[in-house]
Amino acid sequence: MNRFDEKVYRVTKRRDGPSLQEQKSQLLRLKQDLEQFKSRQAGAAVVGSLQARIRELEASVTRAEAARVTDRESRRPRGDDEDVESGDMPMADGTMRATSSRFPPRGRPGRTL
């Protein structure tokens, strides 16, 4: 594989596979390649294998997006009286959490007022 191919068809080092964004960009690249092969009237074997790979990648992207949506839904609290306009996340008892306890005052570390 030459250097150009290494830049275009990147291989990820992640063990759980490529991320959703990487899969989408690879899918876009494969679709562009398919259009080029079709315009050059490439052999049926090349076009067929590329179409099969595109179908596999589309299925993988669909599964990853569905998993992301279900994961996001499972993390969302189930309160009916949420304040949707403000975007703040209420605590379990319905009160709002103060941010002052989570973030220290600004300034240099070790400096006292």
ABEGO torsion letter per residue (X at the ends): XBAAAAAABBBBABAAEBBAAAAAAAAAAAAAAAAAAAAAGBBAAAAAAAAAAAAAAAAAAAAAAAAAAAAAAAABBABAABBAAAGBBBBAAGBBBBAAAABBBBEBBGBBX
